């Protein structure tokens, strides 16, 4: 068991924790990063499965994610664009398959008008309420105590329009049913991306990937930090008072004036705090949870859909598989599709054995892209909900009423303990960009506090 003295101990070696460590070390402070897993990267993870490189976790970059794009430039990492040429596929609630181009699904004129109206309302609310302090808006309680599902149906009686709009926020982003989170949480999700229109624009949101995988961001930073990163070292106890902390992990004990909890809020309870955290923290953390999604990777000898004039992009809110994208790796002659099975549909799939689940999922994909989809050479399911140090996807959100009640306190330090993860970000919420922003912002707060303490002591 190592005993280490540092200026800051960071729990979690994902993009948030490692970016905090990078900035703190560059400013002259010493750091130790304790990671429970046997790898860095957190919810970004690139692995080779049956000879195919798969991005098991977060992977995409949008043009407006300036913090992440700037970091990629600093680290010298290259990017490439997602394939999107050709027509997309939409499977309507009645099972009708249609081909289309552009952002809007091929729906009836009435449904299209309703979708555009709902998008306009959400865009206006996102602009008015913003992502920084949605809980402070005069309508915060009103919007936070009604589910997105019920709120939309107060605005429209078009079920297809509501289901399609809800899909982007529910299954597509928060990975929870639209009846389980609030309209305010949905507005935050939209505002964090600049607007709801940006969430609808899959060409914007899913624009580029890192050559070699997004995990390279964390691996490159960790390599520069060297022995300051300790893997396979879950923190069991965090003792704290106003003078500092002692983090006791499986492989090291670190004494430091400051600590950063750089893990999702649902994992805070995995650490025993001594003394216990304040009452409000305990309550707040119980109202935050991750959703559920199966990210399916299917690799084929060739990207056959391209030969058929298809982009590989498919939407089908009523099918088991709600979204499909071309996820072919950089300069790879094979073709890869990535598909998503969210929330209650994932529940149904996990009730099946592995073989039947694969058959049902591939059959659902084939409804969009045809029978060739049934025969991948590599098939893999990312199941983050069963991963011990994650337990869900993609990031945490509040239950009904939780955001306006607790949001203002989610970043408040407890003595020397700070909180940093994409789950708590404003801009870039739930994305790697948000994790980068949170890590760097938290490092800046500690540097300011440390400078003030030094001045006071002098």
C-alpha positions, 0 to 999 in steps of 0.5 A: 500500500502506497502512502502519497502526499499530494496537493490534489487527489482525483477520484476517477480517470475519465476525461473530467478527472484527467483534464483536471489533473492536467491543468493542476499539474501544469499550474505547479500543483501535485496530483494523484489520480485514483481509478477503480478500473484497470484502464483510463477513459471512464465512459469512453472505451475503445476495444478490439472485439473479434478483430474489430476495433469498437468504440464501446462508449462515447465517441462523437464530436460536434462542431460546437464542442469547442473545448473538446476540439481544442483539446484534440488539437493540443494532444495532436489527435486526428479526427474523421467525418462520419459517413452520411451520403445517401438516403436515410430510413424512417420506419413509421408506427404502422411499420411503413418504411420510407427513404428520405433526405434532410432533417425532417422525417417523412411524416404527414403534413399535419405531423410535420407541422406539429413537430416543427411547432414543438421544436420551435417551443423547445428552442424558445425555452432553451434560449430563454432558460439556458443551461447554466442555471435552469433551476433559477428560471421563474418557470423552473418548478412548473416545468420540473414537476411535469414529465416530458411525456405529459407536457408534450401531450398538453401541447399536442394531440399528435401522438407520432409528433410527440413520440418523435420529438420525445425520442431525441430527448428520451431514448436518444439522450437521457436513455429514460422513458419520457414519462420519467423525467421532467420537461425542465430536464429536457430543456436543459438537455436542449440548451446544453447543445445550443438548441433543440434543433441541434439535437435533431440535426444528427449531422451536427451532433454526430459529426466526427470521431477520433482516429483510433477512438475517443479513449485516446484522449484519456490515454494520451493525458494519462501517459503524460501524467505517468505514475500520478495515475494509479489504476485498479485502485477504487477509493473505499474511504474519503476522510475529510475536514476543513484542512484536507482529505485522506483518500484510502483506496485498494492500492494507495492512501493519498493525503491532500488539501483538496479532492475531486470526485470525478465520477458520475453521481450514482457512484458517490455512494460507493465511497464511505465519507468520514464524516458523512456528507451533509444531509442535502448531499445525501438527498440530492444524490438519491434523486440522480440516476443513469438511464439504460441503453444497449449500444449494438455494434455490427460489423460486415464484410463491406458497408453494403448499405452504401452500395444501395444508396443509403447513409446507414442512418435510420430512425424507428421510434416504435421498433426495438432498435430506435436509431442506427448509424454508419460507424465504420472506422477510419479507412476500414474496408469493412462496414460497421453499424451502431444501433441503440436500444433504449430504456424499456425496450432494453429491459425487454431485450435483457429478459431474453437469452443472449442468442434470442436477443441478438436475433431480435435486435438484428431482425429489427435492424433488418426492418430498416436496412434489409436482410443483409443486416442479419449476418454480421461477421462481428456482433457486440453489445455495449452494456454499461448498466452491468459495468461495475464502475458505471452502472448505466448510460449515458449520464445521470439526470434528475427524477421529476422535481429534482433539477429545480430542487437540487441543481443549484447545489450540485457543484457546491464543494463540501469542505475540500471536496469538489465534484466534476463530471459530464453529468454536472455540466451546463454546456456539453452536458452528457458529452465528452466536451462537458467532461473536459469543461468540468475538469478544467473548470474545477481545476481553476476553482481549486487553483483560485482557492489555493492562491487565496489561501496562500495569500491569506497565510502570507 
